[in-house]
């Protein structure tokens, strides 16, 4: 697939389960490698970005195998990674690079972490500066990848850190949590807002010395004094992938879909809250806990949408879902405004600029702001646009075609396989009911 053309769809109906959560798949594979013993991870997401992590584990000589959607990893322990023979290519995955940087800092394993041209543009000083303060021997090229971690003596622990990050970022926080496992005391990490807490939950479930305090208290991480326990877990479906299907149902009249076994971690449900505020008919049912993560079934029945304003703490809780949300805004009554979302400029692309540019090609009337955008609902028409190397942008532009009055063609749409390879087949299944 290169170009993807979509025309107005008939109503979506049916129920489905999604592949495993991308964020949890990243963490489960790496944390299993840091444990001692065999971990079994079911519903693992096999995609471009998670392959980058698995290829990295191979470079560190960590044994693993895939059996369909089951990943089996034989952990080598926190200090068991072997130095790779060449730089590790993290592809387009900033999660892979940043989490590996923290793990390698704790282990003292020398390595060069590199990636695609797009990854080389993403800011890495937000991890290299605090890591350097912990005495990690790390250097970066112009505050970006490639990152070089030099060898560190086994008897030279890192310095414990008391740090307040200038950005609310789960990747930054997770990197520093992993590094703190190799420190000489208890580290405390704070953020200006609530970022996703998958790392804290999973490491704690594995016996890691990680605990989250109340508001403003941050996360406390002690040095690892006993091996992490292996994982035995079935990962929930990815709410960031579910977002595109839920928005599709919201904008196509007569739709009614049920997405089962979706992760509804409270740090990730900003989109559901925003859709409810727009008037979407959303029901979250059968909420339960699986391996420390809240999981639920989500039903969405199409209804009229009204414009809303999104900003503040809600932004970080839906940071990956804004492309899908922007399409919902295109079909809402009134002007939808997004503010406080400047972090979107540091994703796979500058998601504010590129999203606005491509939606304009489809006729959408909008204004771009430094920290967001404003979209006039009811102006999307159709046309040809480009995914611009961004998997979430490819999916959001495809969604636009499902409810636009004229055909939408998305060029270079194959990039969507980076995070959601089954996107098109699942849409087709819902169309058939």
VEXTIDO-429469 format. One record per atom (N, C-alpha, C): z, y, x. Coordinates in pm, whole numbers, plus 50000, padded with zeros to 5 digits. Layout:
ZYX/...
! end
This chain:
500004988050085/500005000050000/500005012450088/499155022050051/499175035050118/499325045950012/498285047249927/498395056549815/498895049049691/499715055949612/500275050149490/499975059649376/499225055049276/498875063449162/499605058449038/500175067848964/500925064348843/500535073748730/500465068048611/500185075748490/501335074048393/501295081848287/502395081748190/502685067548143/503955063948149/504385050148121/504825048547976/504685036347927/505335033047801/506835031647827/507665030947723/509125030347744/509535018847834/510575021347913/511165010947998/512255003747918/512324990547936/513374983147869/513684970547948/514924965847933/515334953548000/516544955848088/516954945148153/518084945848246/517674939648379/518344943848485/517994939048618/519164940748712/519074933848824/520004935448935/519224940549055/519854948949135/519194955049250/519584948149379/518774949749484/519204945049616/520504951849659/521144946149760/522434951249805/522374965649854/523514972149847/523664986149886/523284988050033/522464998250060/521995000750197/523145004650289/524005013750244/525135018050328/526065006450360/526324998050259/527204986650281/526524976050368/525214974450354/524504964750438/524574968750585/524354981450613/524494986350750/525874983050806/526894986650730/528264985050779/528654970250791/528294962450691/528684948450693/528094941250814/526834943850846/526214937050960/526864941151091/527124954151109/527744958651233/529204954351243/529964955751135/531384952251140/531554937251158/530644929351102/530684914851124/530474911751272/529614919451338/529384917451481/530604921151563/531404930851513/532604935151584/533794926051557/533684917651454/534744907951425/534624895951518/535564886851507/535494874251582/535364862851483/534284855151494/534034844151401/532804846651318/532534837551226/531304837951146/531524845351015/530704855350989/530724862750863/529524858650779/529734858150647/528664855050552/528564866650453/527404873050450/527184885050369/526054882050272/526374880750144/525364878350042/524864891449984/523664890949926/523004902749868/522774913649972/522474909450093/522174918850201/520804924950176/520704938250195/519424945150177/518554942950300/517414936550281/516454934550389/515374945350373/515394955350460/514464966550451/514234972250591/513394982450599/513084988150729/514304993350802/515185000650732/516325006750801/517374996450839/517574986050758/518574976050796/518044966950906/516724965150913/516144957651024/516454964351157/516534977551156/516854984751279/518234980651331/519194979151240/520534974851281/520514960451330/519814951651259/519754937751301/519064936351437/518014943851460/517344943451590/518274948251700/519114958151668/520084962951766/521094951951800/521564944551700/522494933651726/521864923251819/520584920551798/519884911451888/519904916652031/519704929752046/519704935752180/521064934152248/522144933952169/523494932152225/523884917452233/522934908752203/523104894152210/524174889252112/524174895351994/525024890751883/524194881251797/524594868651781/523814859251701/523894862451551/522734861951484/522694863751339/521474856351287/521504853451156/520344847451092/520314851650945/519104852750893/518894856050752/518444843650677/519094841050565/518704830150475/518424836550340/517214841550322/516904849250203/517654862550207/518534864850109/519364876950107/520774874250160/520954862950226/522244859950289/522134862150440/523034870450493/523084873050636/524314866150694/524114858250797/525204851550867/525264857151009/526434862451046/526614868751177/527774862051250/527564858651375/528634853451460/529154864851547/530324870151509/530864881951577/531304879251719/531154889351803/531534888351944/532824896051974/533384903051875/534584910851900/534254924951945/535264933551941/535054947851969/534474950152108/534864942152204/534394944252342/533454933252389/532804926552293/531964915252330/530474918252339/530054930652306/528634933852316/528194933452462/527024927952486/526464927752621/525484939252637/525424945452755/524504956752775/523054952652750/522304960352673/520914956752645/520024959152767/518924951952769/518014953152884/517154965652877/517064971952760/516214983752742/516864992852638/516385005152625/516915013752518/516785007152382/517775009352298/517795003652163/517075013252069/516055008152002/515255016251910/515865015451770/516425026551723/517045027051590/516045030851481/514765031551516/513755034751417/513975048351356/513955048851223/514165061351151/515575062251093/516475053551140/517785052051077/518885059451153/519285070951101/520395078351162/521705070851144/521845063351034/523055055451015/523215045351127/522115038351160/522175028651269/522605035251399/521985046351432/522285052851561/523725057951564/524165064751460/525495070851464/526605060351460/526445050051377/527465039551375/527495031851505/526335028951562/526315021951691/526955030451800/526745043351797/527355051951898/528875050751896/529465050151777/530915048551768/531375035051816/530655024451777/531035010851819/530905009251970/529835014452028/529625013352173/530635021652249/531045033052190/532075041152254/533375033252266/533735026152157/534965018252159/534865006552256/533695000352262/533534988352344/533324991352491/532875003552521/532565006852660/531245001252708/530374997052617/529104991152652/528085001952687/527475001452803/526455011352837/525175008752758/524535019652714/523345017952630/522655031452612/521355030952590/520585042552546/520155039952402/520495049152313/520125048152172/519015058152143/517905053252092/516755061852067/516175058551930/515075064851893/514475062151765/513155069151748/512725070551622/511435076551589/511445091451619/510275097551609/510175112051627/511035119351524/511045113951400/511885120151297/513355119151329/513795107651379/515195106051416/515565115151533/514645117151625/514905125851739/515105140451700/514715143951578/514915157751532/516255159851464/516965149051435/518205150351359/519375153951451/520305162351404/521365167451492/522385156651529/522645155351660/523605145451708/524815151751775/524815165151790/525975171551850/527215170051762/527005167751634/528155165751544/528915152851575/528295143451650/529055131951699/529305132651849/528365138051927/528535137952072/529695146852116/529905157952048/530995166952088/532375160752068/532685155451949/534005148951937/534135136352022/533035128852039/533115117052127/533425121152271/532805131852317/533105136552452/534565140652465/535135146552357/536545150252359/537445137952367/536925126352330/537675113752340/537485107052478/536775113852566/536455108852700/535375098052698/534525098352596/533375089252594/532315094852689/531825086952784/530775091852875/529415091752805/529115102352730/527915102852648/527155115752675/525845114852682/524985126452696/523855125452595/523305137052558/522225137552459/521135146952508/519935144552463/518805153052497/518715164352396/519115176452436/519035188252350/519785186152218/520965179852226/521835177252111/521195167852010/520185160152053/519505150551966/519325137552043/518815127251973/518475114752042/517325117452141/517285109552250/518095097652279/519505101152327/520465092352293/521835093352342/522035082952452/522705087052557/523005077952668/524505076152679/524975063852662/526395060552681/526505052752812/527305057952904/527485051453033/528635041553026/528695032753125/529735022553129/531115029053146/532115022453090/533505027053102/534365015153138/535285017053227/536155006153269/536945000653151/537134987553150/537834980953040/539274985753027/539884990053139/541284994553136/541385009653120/540305016253073/540305030753053/540085033852906/541155033652825/540985036152681/540545050452654/539975052352538/539585065852497/540815073752455/540665086852452/541755095652409/541775096252256/542965094752198/543095096252053/542655110352013/542145111651891/541515124051847/542195129351722/542425142251718/542845149151597/541745159251568/540915156351466/539655163651454/539335166951309/538865179051286/538355183251155/536875185851169/536075177851103/534625179151111/534165191451034/533185198851087/532655210351012/531785206350894/531365193550888/530545188750777/531175176350716/530985174850585/531425162550518/530295152350532/530465142950623/529395133350653/530005119650679/529605109850598/530125096350618/529655090550750/528465094350796/527975089150923/528815094251039/529125107151038/529965112851143/531355106651140/531945106251021/533285100551006/533315086051052/532315078251012/532295064051048/532145062151198/531315070151261/531175069551406/532505071551475/533245081751432/534515084951497/535605074751463/535555069051342/536505058451309/536315046551402/535065042651423/534785031251510/535205034251653/534915046151702/535335049751838/536855049351851/537545054051745/539015054751750/539655041051760/538945030451726/539495016951743/539755013751890/539095020951980/539305018752123/540105029652191/540845037552113/541615048752169/543025044452208/543735053652275/545065050652327/546195054452231/545845057852108/546855061552009/546195063451874/546955069051781/546455071051645/545605083651639/544415082451582/543515093851562/543565098051416/543365111051392/543315116451256/542015124051240/541255120651135/539935126551112/539915132950975/539525145550970/539485152950843/538075158250819/537785161150690/536495166650651/536705178050552/535695186950537/535825197750439/535625193250295/535155181050274/534935175850139/534925160750141/534815154450025/534905139750016/533575132950044/533405126850161/532215118950188/532505104350153/531475096050146/531655082050105/532595074850200/533405065850144/534495059650220/534295044650239/533045040050244/532785025850262/533375020350392/533315028150498/533815023450627/535315020750620/536065030050563/537515028350553/537855015950471/537185014350357/537475003050270/537164989750338/536004988850401/535594976050458/536424972450580/536664982050669/537474979050788/538894975350750/539454982350652/540804978850608/540844964750551/539794960950476/539744947350421/539624936750530/539124940750647/538994931550761/540224931650851/541264939150808/542494939950886/542514951050988/541554960250978/541504971351073/542604981551047/543074988551152/544164998251139/543675011751087/543165011750964/542555023650905/543235026450771/543645038850750/544265042550623/543885056750588/543645059050459/543275072250411/544485078850346/544745091450384/545835098950325/545385106550201/546235115150152/545895123350037/544965134550075/544645143349978/543755154650005/544245162950123/543365165550217/543705173450334/544355165750446/544795153450420/545475145650524/544495137850611/543315135050561/542315128250640/542535113250652/541805107350744/541855092950771/542585090650902/543535081250902/544265077751024/543755064351076/543465064151205/542915052051267/543715048851392/544265036851396/545005032651515/544115024451607/544545022051728/543795013251817/543804998951765/542724991851787/542614978051739/543414968951832/544454962651777/545324954051858/545144939251828/544374935951723/544064922051693/542644921651639/541964910451653/540544909851613/540344912851464/539214919151432/538824920751293/538494907051234/538914904851109/538634892251043/537174891750997/536544880151001/535154879150954/535044882550805/533844886350764/533574889850626/533054877950547/533434877350421/532814868350325/532674876450197/531474881750172/531324891850069/529924891350008/529844894849879/528564897249810/528484912149783/527494918649839/527394933149829/526884937449691/527444948249635/526934953249507/525574959949524/524884962249411/523614969249414/523784983749456/522714989449508/522745002849566/522555013349458/523565021949440/523455032349337/522375042449372/522075044149503/521015053349541/519655048149499/519475035049498/518245029149446/518265029149293/519405025849234/519525026049088/519195039849033/519485050349111/519245064049065/517815066149019/516855060549091/515455062749057/515085055748926/515625043948903/515345036848779/516045043548661/517265048348683/517985055048577/517305068148537/516835075648635/516115088048604/514805084948534/514125074148576/512895070148507/513165067848359/514245060748329/514585058248189/514965071048117/515575080348190/516005092848128/514835101648087/513715100948161/512605110148136/511475103848054/511525090648033/510475084047954/511025081147815/510535087947714/511095086447578/511065071847532/512135067947462/512225054447407/512745044047503/513155047947623/513605038247723/515055034247702/515375022047744/516735016847734/516855005747839/517565008647951/517684998648058/519154996348093/519424984548147/520754980848193/520634975848337/521344982548429/521344978548569/522704972448599/522704959648633/523964952448652/524434952748797/525764951748812/526404949748943/526074960849042/526234973248998/525964984849082/527274989949141/527254993449268/528424999749329/528655013549270/529885016149223/530225029149164/531415035149239/531365034349369/532375040949452/532475055649409/533685060849387/533815074649337/533205085249428/532975081849556/532335091549645/530815091249631/530275082849538/528815081349527/528305083749384/529145088049290/528715088549150/528375102649103/528095111749195/527755125449156/526535126149065/525525117649091/524325118049007/524645113948863/525465103548846/525815099348710/526495110748636/527385117748705/528085129048642/527095140148606/526145142948697/525165153448670/524265149848553/523825137148546/522985132948435/523735134048302/525015130248302/525805131548179/525905146148135/526085155048231/526145169348199/524825174348142/523715168148184/522395172048132/522145166547992/523035157847944/522885152047811/522355138047810/522225131747927/521735117947933/522755108547868/522255098247804/523085088247736/523385077147837/524475078647912/524855069348020/526135062247981/526145048947996/527345041047972/527645032748096/528865034048147/529315026248263/530325016048212/529985003148220/530834992948163/531164981648258/532124973448218/532574961848295/532894965848439/533714976048454/534094980648587/535084970948648/534804966448770/535704957148839/535634959948988/536494953349064/536544955449208/536034942949279/535084944949371/534514934149450/534624937949597/535424930149670/535614932649813/536024947149841/536904952349758/537434965749779/536574976949723/535394973749669/534494983849615/534404982749463/534474993949391/534294993549246/532834990649211/532624981749115/531294977249073/531244977848921/530064981048865/529944982148719/528504979348677/528324977948546/526994977448486/526704991148426/525504996348447/525155009748401/523985008848303/524185014248184/523115014748083/522705029248063/521395031448054/520885044848023/519845043947913/520065051747807/519135052847695/518555066947698/517235068147690/516605081247703/517075090747595/517165103347633/517545113947540/517085127147600/517115137747522/516715150747573/517655155547682/517095162047785/517885167047897/517915182247896/519045187847936/519205202347947/519535205948091/519095217748133/519315222348270/520805224048299/521185221848426/522565223648471/522545230248609/523725234048655/523885238948791/524745228948867/524315225248987/525045215749069/525405222449201/526665221349241/527115227049367/528495221849401/529095227249506/530455223549545/530575209149588/531725203049557/532005189349602/531065179049542/530435182349429/529515172749368/528345169649462/527965179349543/526775177749629/526925165849722/528055164849791/528205154049889/528285140449820/528685140249693/528785127649619/527455123349557/526395131249580/525055127349535/523995131549636/524405132349763/523535138149864/522215130549879/522215117349861/520975109649874/520195108849745/520765113649635/520115112349505/519395125049459/519405135549540/518785148049495/517285146949470/516535138849546/515115137349508/514945131949366/515725121849328/515655116649191/516125127249092/517205134149125/517725144449036/516705155549014/515955159049118/514955169749105/513895166049001/513545153148993/512565148948893/513175150148752/514435146348737/515095148348607/515055163148567/515275171848666/515255186248640/513875190848591/512825184348640/511465187948598/511235185548449/512045176948388/511865173448247/513035178348161/513875187048219/515005192748146/514615206048084/515315209747980/515065222447911/515815233647983/515075242848047/515695253948117/515535252848268/516295260948341/516215261548488/517435254548547/517185243948622/518255236648691/518385242248832/519635245048873/519885251249003/520765242149088/520385240349214/521165232849312/521565242449424/522855242749455/523375251249563/524315243049651/524695248649765/525655242449858/525115229249916/523785227749920/523185215149963/522355216850090/522765225750179/521995228050302/521865215550387/522805205850371/522735193450448/521445185750419/520815188350306/519555181750275/518465185150376/518625195950448/517615199750548/517685190850672/518685182350682/518875174050803/518755159150772/517985155850668/517725141850635/516465137150707/515835126350657/514615121350719/513565132250735/513555141350638/512765153550647/513705165050608/513205177250616/513905188450553/513675186750403/514595179950337/514355175850198/514275187550101/514825198950136/514685210550048/513245215750057/512795218450177/511475224250197/510365214750153/510445202150196/509365192650166/509345189150018/510515187249958/510565184249815/509955195649734/510305207949767/509755219449695/508245220349714/507795218349836/506345219149864/505555208749784/506045196449780/505305185849713/505375187149561/506505191549508/506595193549362/505685204949319/505545215149403/504625226149370/503205220949356/502825211049439/501475205249429/501235198949293/502325195049226/502215188849094/502365198948981/502425211749018/502475222248918/503855227348884/504895221948948/506265225748913/506555240048959/507105247948869/507545261548904/508985260748954/509195265449076/510525264449137/510725275249241/511955277149280/512325286149389/513105278249493/512785280249618/513515273849727/514595283349778/515805278149797/516915285849852/517325279849986/518065287550064/518545282250192/519355269550173/520105268850063/521015257650040/520685249749914/519425250149870/519075242749750/517775247449688/517695246649557/516465250349487/516775252649339/515835259249271/515905261049126/514595256149067/514665247748964/513475241448905/513365245248759/512195250348719/511915253248579/511405240548512/512175235548416/511765223548346/510515225448263/509785214648241/508615215048155/507365220348219/507345221548353/506165227248420/505405216948502/505915204848517/505225194648595/503955190248522/502855189648596/501565186748535/500935173948588/500795172748720/500165161348782/499385165648904/498805156048977/498035159549095/498305149949209/497965154249330/498115146149449/499155152249541/500055143949592/501135148549679/501295138349792/502255141049882/502395132750001/503855129250024/504125116450054/505505112250078/506095118050205/505275122650297/505715129750416/506715121950502/506585108550503/507435100450588/508865099050540/509125101950413/510485101550357/510505091650241/511265080750256/511275070150155/511755075050019/512765083550016/513275088149887/512295098149823/511615105849903/510605114949848/509465106949786/509055095949850/507995087549794/508375082649655/509615078249638/510035072949509/510155083949405/510655095449444/510825106149345/509475111149295/508485112249384/507165116749342/506495106349252/506755093449281/506245082949193/506855084149054/508155087049047/508805088948917/508115099848836/507745110548904/507105121748835/505875117048759/505125107748819/503915102848755/504165095048629/505355089248613/505645080948496/505785089048368/506025102148381/506225110248260/505365122848260/504555124848365/503695136748372/502535135548274/502015146848226/500875146248134/499585141348201/499505142648335/498325138148407/498755129348525/497815121648575/498095111948682/498665118748806/499585111748872/500145116048999/499765105649105/499225110249217/498915101449329/499795105349447/500555095549497/501445097749611/500795091749734/500425099949830/499835095149954/500915090250050/500565080150129/501485074350229/502775069250165/502625062850050/503785058249974/504425045750032/503805039450129/504365027050184/505725029150249/506085041550280/507365044450344/508535040650254/508305039150122/509425035850032/510045022350065/509325013750139/509885000750177/511025001950277/511215013850333/512335016050425/513665012950359/513815016350229/515095014250163/515015006250033/513825005549969/513734999349836/512374992249825/512194981249898/510894974449897/510444969649759/511404966949669/511064961549537/510884972249431/510804984849470/510774995849374/509624994349273/508414992649321/507254991949232/507314979249145/507584967449200/507674955649112/508754956649005/509894962649038/510954964048938/510554973548827/509884984548863/509384993448761/508414986248668/507534978048729/506584970648648/507274961048553/508344954348601/509084945048515/509724952248398/510244964248420/510854971848311/509814976848213/508624979748262/507554984248173/507114973048080/507134960748133/506764949348050/507874945047956/509114950247982/510234946747898/510704932847926/
! end
